[in-house]
Amino acid sequence: MKPASGRFTTKSFFTQRIVNLWNLLPEEAVKARLGNLTARYGARPVVMTGGVFSGLGLLLASFATSLAHLYLCIGLFSGFGWALVFTPSVASVARYFKKRRTLATGLAFTGVGLSSFAFSPLFQFLVDTYAWRGALMLVAAMSFNLVVCGALIRPLALKEDLAGPGCPGRPCLEKLSSLLGLHLLSHWPFMRYVFAITLINTGYFIPYVHLVARTRELGFDEYQAAFLMSVAAVADLCGRLFSGWLADCGAFRLLHILVAWTSLTGISLVLIPLGQGYPLLATIATCYGFFSGALTPVVFSIVPEIVGIGNIFGSLGLLQMIESIGGLLGAPLSGWLRDTTGDYTASFVAAGAFLLAGTLVLLTLPNFSSCMRASPGNQQGTKVEAGEGPSPAATPIPVGPSAHNRDSYEPLAATAQPGTKS
């Protein structure tokens, strides 16, 4: 495989384009549809299926004889499996919790920080001990444990759940729109929020791609460069937990907290080129890790406030599919700027500018200037704690511009008043 890896020693733009197309396209292209698939069949079978696909892709990759084989197995099979796992898992956490939703989401996302800190040296150890084929087999065995994790997801039926697309009496157009999540496309506050997160996502991952190269460019050895990423990963973990605690204190609105974290993350990215010495660069990397980790649980916790908990599966799927466009384009753009200018200064400044631009879009969301946090008890879409009471069929959501072409935070599930005929 050494000759194969040598093919990627080209310019930064082409390297990042290949890596991003491999990792993101198969996984993200299906997330919007998976959200609606989960709403129909439940999170448990979808996550278990994803565990099978992710493990199977890695197992087949261990027998690869060419790069095309690796692309197909890891990029297509495993990527599809990871997409099946991620969206239903995050949405399930949002459905389980109301009062401590952001903290619960932050705790769920701590696995990302832990894996970033531990998995890289672990995989290198496995490669050194068992060669790359044996390492992929062992990682495949780990991935198959996702089947067990999926089996442990408890199905919940909430009053706010939407009527399934197969319910009798619903027009065919409405069934199709509900299955594909098309009604969310005309919910303008949600779509502005998606656009803001897409801009944020464009610059968010740049340090994970180029910070090590930037550190090596300054003359520091590979161990010092790797240590920066470990420090950022630990700070990321702390940021997720702190942000979840802060948001659930109720002193600030979630949207205000997200704007604060996004602004600080963008500023830290802009400051990275100023870190010429190792201590200053480590400090900036720590700040970036903390701020970027802190914004992650808030991004997902705001969605139920906008569209209602009954639409959480479809809305998260659509959000992740569209925001992946930013992640897909961000790293190649950063690599192109590096190749054009000769250093990483423009790359990090552009990354920070994307996050600050996303912050400006967040400022346009309805009721941003209000200092009061919306009470969950006043919203029909979030008034029942997970698992409480019976779960009668929710009123179907009308399809069409008149139903959702409004500029407010009113959840979609509250578009029809209780007791009205559908």
C-alpha positions in Angstrom: 0.0 0.0 0.0 3.0 2.3 0.3 3.0 3.1 -3.4 -0.7 3.8 -3.3 -0.3 6.3 -0.5 2.4 8.0 -2.5 -0.2 9.0 -5.1 -1.6 11.6 -2.6 1.6 13.6 -2.3 0.3 16.2 -4.7 -0.9 19.7 -4.2 -3.1 20.4 -1.2 -6.1 21.3 -3.3 -6.2 18.0 -5.1 -5.4 16.0 -2.0 -8.2 17.5 0.0 -10.7 17.2 -2.9 -10.0 13.4 -3.1 -10.2 12.9 0.6 -13.4 14.8 1.0 -15.1 13.2 -1.9 -14.2 9.8 -0.5 -15.4 10.4 3.0 -18.3 12.8 2.6 -20.3 12.1 -0.5 -21.5 8.6 0.2 -22.3 9.4 3.8 -23.9 12.8 3.6 -25.8 12.4 0.3 -28.4 10.1 2.0 -28.8 11.7 5.4 -31.9 13.8 4.6 -33.7 10.7 3.4 -32.5 8.6 6.3 -34.2 11.1 8.7 -37.5 10.4 7.2 -36.8 6.7 7.0 -36.1 6.7 10.8 -39.4 8.6 11.4 -41.2 5.8 9.6 -39.5 2.7 10.9 -37.8 3.9 14.2 -34.2 4.5 15.2 -33.5 1.0 16.5 -33.6 -0.9 13.2 -32.0 1.9 11.2 -29.0 2.1 13.6 -28.6 -1.6 13.7 -28.5 -1.8 9.9 -26.0 1.0 9.9 -23.8 -1.0 12.2 -23.8 -3.9 9.8 -22.9 -1.8 6.8 -20.1 0.1 8.6 -18.5 -3.1 9.9 -19.0 -4.9 6.6 -17.3 -2.1 4.6 -14.2 -2.1 6.8 -14.0 -5.9 6.7 -14.2 -6.0 2.9 -11.6 -3.2 2.8 -9.1 -5.4 4.6 -9.1 -7.6 1.5 -8.6 -4.6 -0.9 -6.1 -5.0 -3.8 -6.5 -1.4 -5.2 -7.4 2.1 -4.1 -10.7 1.8 -6.0 -11.6 -1.2 -3.8 -10.9 0.9 -0.7 -13.0 3.8 -2.0 -15.9 1.4 -2.7 -15.8 -0.4 0.6 -15.0 2.3 3.1 -16.4 5.3 1.2 -19.7 3.6 0.1 -20.5 0.8 2.4 -19.0 2.2 5.7 -20.0 5.7 4.8 -23.6 4.6 4.2 -23.5 2.7 7.5 -22.2 5.7 9.5 -25.0 7.9 8.0 -27.5 5.3 9.2 -26.1 5.5 12.7 -25.4 9.2 13.3 -28.7 11.0 12.5 -31.1 8.6 14.3 -28.8 8.5 17.3 -28.6 12.3 17.7 -32.3 12.7 17.1 -33.1 10.0 19.7 -31.2 11.9 22.3 -33.2 15.0 21.5 -36.4 13.0 21.9 -35.4 11.5 25.2 -34.7 14.8 26.9 -36.4 18.2 27.1 -35.1 20.0 30.2 -31.5 18.8 29.9 -31.4 18.3 26.1 -28.3 20.3 25.3 -26.3 18.7 28.2 -27.4 15.3 27.1 -26.4 16.1 23.5 -23.0 17.4 24.7 -22.5 14.2 26.7 -23.4 12.1 23.6 -20.9 14.0 21.5 -18.0 13.5 24.0 -17.3 10.3 22.2 -16.1 12.4 19.3 -13.5 14.1 21.4 -12.4 10.9 23.1 -12.1 9.1 19.8 -10.1 12.0 18.3 -7.7 11.7 21.2 -7.4 8.0 21.5 -8.1 6.4 18.1 -5.3 7.8 16.1 -2.5 6.3 18.2 -4.5 3.1 18.7 -4.9 2.6 15.0 -1.2 3.3 14.4 -0.4 0.6 17.1 -2.7 -1.9 15.3 -1.0 -1.1 12.0 2.4 -1.6 13.5 1.4 -4.8 15.2 -1.0 -6.5 12.7 -0.3 -4.6 9.4 -3.0 -2.5 7.8 -5.2 -5.5 6.8 -5.3 -6.8 10.3 -5.9 -3.3 11.7 -8.9 -2.9 9.4 -10.3 -6.2 10.5 -10.1 -5.2 14.2 -11.7 -1.9 13.5 -14.4 -3.7 11.6 -15.0 -5.8 14.7 -15.3 -2.6 16.7 -17.8 -1.2 14.2 -20.0 -4.3 14.4 -20.6 -3.3 18.1 -22.8 -0.5 16.7 -25.4 -3.2 16.1 -25.6 -3.9 19.9 -25.7 -0.1 20.6 -28.6 0.3 18.2 -30.5 -2.6 19.9 -30.3 -0.6 23.1 -32.0 2.5 21.7 -35.5 2.6 23.3 -38.3 3.4 21.0 -40.4 6.4 22.2 -43.8 7.5 21.0 -44.5 11.2 21.6 -47.7 13.1 21.2 -45.9 15.4 18.8 -45.0 12.6 16.4 -46.2 13.2 12.8 -48.6 10.8 11.2 -46.7 8.3 9.1 -46.7 8.6 5.3 -48.6 5.4 5.1 -51.6 6.5 7.2 -54.9 6.1 5.4 -56.9 9.1 4.4 -53.9 11.3 3.5 -53.5 12.7 0.0 -50.7 11.1 -2.1 -48.9 14.4 -2.5 -48.9 14.9 1.3 -47.6 11.4 1.9 -44.8 11.9 -0.6 -43.9 15.3 0.9 -43.8 13.9 4.4 -41.7 10.9 3.3 -39.1 13.1 1.5 -39.2 16.0 4.0 -40.2 18.5 1.3 -42.4 20.5 3.7 -39.2 21.6 5.6 -37.9 23.4 2.5 -40.6 26.0 2.8 -40.0 26.7 6.4 -37.9 29.9 6.1 -36.5 30.2 9.6 -35.3 26.6 9.4 -33.8 27.1 6.0 -32.0 30.3 7.1 -30.6 28.3 10.0 -29.4 25.6 7.7 -27.7 28.2 5.5 -25.9 29.6 8.5 -24.7 26.2 9.7 -23.5 25.4 6.1 -21.3 28.5 6.2 -20.1 27.6 9.7 -19.3 24.0 8.5 -17.2 25.4 5.6 -14.6 26.7 7.9 -15.1 24.5 10.9 -12.9 21.6 9.9 -9.9 23.5 8.4 -7.7 23.1 11.5 -8.2 19.4 11.5 -6.9 19.3 8.0 -4.2 21.9 8.0 -3.1 22.7 11.6 -0.6 19.9 11.7 0.9 21.0 8.3 0.9 24.7 9.5 2.9 23.6 12.7 5.4 21.6 10.6 5.7 24.6 8.3 6.8 26.7 11.3 9.7 24.2 11.9 8.2 22.1 14.7 8.6 18.4 14.7 5.8 15.9 14.0 5.3 15.0 17.7 4.8 18.7 18.6 2.3 19.0 15.8 0.4 15.9 16.8 0.3 17.1 20.4 -1.5 20.3 19.3 -4.3 18.2 17.9 -4.5 16.1 21.1 -4.7 19.3 23.1 -7.4 20.6 20.8 -9.3 17.3 21.2 -9.2 17.5 25.0 -10.4 21.1 24.9 -13.1 20.1 22.5 -14.4 17.5 25.0 -14.4 20.1 27.8 -16.2 22.6 25.6 -19.0 20.2 24.8 -19.7 19.5 28.4 -19.5 23.1 29.5 -21.7 24.3 26.7 -24.3 21.7 27.6 -24.3 22.8 31.2 -24.4 26.5 30.4 -27.3 26.1 27.9 -29.4 24.1 30.4 -28.9 26.6 33.2 -31.6 28.7 31.3 -29.8 32.0 31.8 -29.3 32.5 28.1 -31.2 31.7 25.0 -29.7 28.8 22.9 -29.5 31.1 19.8 -27.5 33.7 21.7 -25.1 31.0 23.1 -24.6 29.6 19.6 -23.8 33.1 18.2 -21.2 33.6 21.0 -19.5 30.2 20.4 -19.5 30.6 16.6 -18.0 34.1 16.8 -15.3 33.0 19.2 -14.5 30.0 17.0 -14.2 32.2 13.9 -11.9 34.7 15.8 -9.7 31.8 17.0 -9.3 30.6 13.4 -8.3 34.1 12.2 -5.7 34.3 15.0 -4.0 31.0 14.1 -1.6 32.6 11.6 -0.4 35.0 14.3 0.9 32.0 16.4 4.5 31.9 15.3 5.8 30.5 18.7 4.7 27.1 20.0 3.2 28.3 23.3 1.0 30.9 21.5 0.0 28.4 18.8 -0.9 25.9 21.5 -3.0 28.5 23.3 -4.9 29.4 20.2 -5.4 25.7 19.3 -6.8 25.1 22.8 -9.2 28.0 22.4 -10.3 26.7 19.0 -10.9 23.2 20.4 -12.9 24.5 23.3 -15.1 27.0 21.3 -15.7 24.6 18.4 -16.6 21.8 20.7 -19.0 24.1 22.6 -21.0 25.1 19.6 -21.7 21.5 18.4 -24.3 20.4 21.0 -26.1 23.8 20.7 -26.4 23.4 16.9 -28.5 20.3 17.3 -30.4 21.4 20.3 -31.9 24.5 18.6 -33.5 22.4 15.8 -36.5 21.2 17.9 -37.2 24.8 19.0 -37.5 25.8 15.3 -39.4 22.8 13.8 -40.8 21.0 16.8 -39.7 17.6 18.2 -42.1 15.8 15.9 -40.0 16.8 12.9 -36.6 16.1 14.5 -35.7 13.1 12.3 -36.4 14.8 9.0 -35.0 18.2 10.0 -31.7 16.8 11.3 -31.3 14.7 8.2 -31.9 17.6 5.9 -29.6 19.9 8.0 -26.8 17.4 7.8 -27.1 16.8 4.1 -27.1 20.5 3.2 -24.4 21.5 5.7 -22.1 18.7 4.3 -21.8 20.9 1.2 -19.8 23.3 3.3 -17.6 20.5 4.7 -17.1 19.1 1.2 -15.9 22.4 -0.2 -14.1 23.9 2.7 -11.0 21.8 2.8 -10.3 21.9 -1.0 -10.8 25.7 -1.0 -8.3 26.0 1.9 -5.8 23.8 0.0 -6.3 25.9 -3.1 -5.6 29.1 -1.1 -2.5 27.5 0.3 -1.2 26.5 -3.1 -1.9 29.9 -4.5 -0.4 32.0 -1.7 2.4 29.7 -0.6 1.3 29.5 3.1 -1.7 28.8 5.3 -2.5 32.4 6.4 -5.2 32.9 3.8 -6.6 29.5 4.5 -7.2 30.1 8.2 -8.4 33.7 7.6 -11.0 32.5 5.1 -12.1 29.7 7.4 -12.7 32.2 10.2 -14.5 34.5 7.8 -17.0 31.7 6.9 -17.8 31.2 10.6 -18.3 34.9 11.1 -20.5 35.1 8.0 -22.6 32.2 9.5 -22.9 34.2 12.7 -24.3 37.2 10.8 -27.0 34.9 9.2 -27.9 33.6 12.7 -28.6 37.2 13.7 -31.4 37.4 11.1 -33.4 34.5 12.7 -36.8 35.5 14.2 -36.9 36.9 17.7 -33.1 37.0 18.0 -33.2 40.3 19.9 -35.5 38.9 22.6 -33.7 38.2 25.8 -36.2 35.7 27.1 -35.8 32.1 26.3 -38.8 30.4 24.9 -40.5 28.3 27.5 -40.8 24.7 26.3 -44.1 24.5 28.1 -45.6 27.1 25.8 -44.8 25.3 22.7 -47.1 22.5 21.6 -44.2 20.8 19.8 -42.1 20.4 23.0 -44.6 20.3 25.8 -44.5 16.6 26.7 -41.5 15.0 28.3 -40.2 11.9 26.5 -42.2 8.8 27.3 -45.0 10.7 29.2 -48.6 9.8 28.6 -50.2 8.1 25.6 -49.2 8.9 22.1 -52.2 9.6 19.9 -51.6 10.3 16.2 -50.5 13.9 15.7 -52.3 16.2 13.4 -50.8 15.9 9.9 -48.9 18.9 8.7 -50.4 20.7 5.8 -48.3 20.8 2.6 -47.8 23.9 0.6 -46.4 27.4 0.9 -49.4 28.6 2.9 -48.6 26.2 5.7 -44.9 27.0 6.3 -44.1 30.1 4.5 -43.9 32.1 7.6 -41.1 33.9 9.4 -41.4 32.8 13.0 -40.1 30.2 15.4 -43.4 28.4 15.6 -42.7 24.6 15.4 -44.1 22.8 12.4 -46.0 20.4 14.7 -48.1 23.4 16.0 -49.5 24.4 12.6 -52.8 22.7 13.2 -54.7 23.5 16.4 -55.7 20.6 18.7 -59.0 19.2 17.9 -59.3 20.3 14.3 -60.0 17.7 11.7 -57.2 16.7 9.4 
